[in-house]
Amino acid sequence: MVLLTAPRQVQVERLGTRTGNDFGKQPAELAKVLADTDQIDSLLRRGPGLVVDTSRPLADVVADVLAFLR
């Protein structure tokens, strides 16, 4: 299993700047996303065989996932 993750500030930036989906742009929604992340992140990190920080360049993320799957 692969867990794709990003630092909190990256999540905030991505939610605030994405187009096509407004969820997470309102303060209450953003707070909910961050609270949910805080609550389940440690649980999710116990299970996967690979944790990938998606704040890195996309090519690096893809290379890590493909190397893991081989």
Helices and strands as residue ranges (DSSP letters): E 2-5, H 8-17, H 27-46, E 50-53, H 58-69
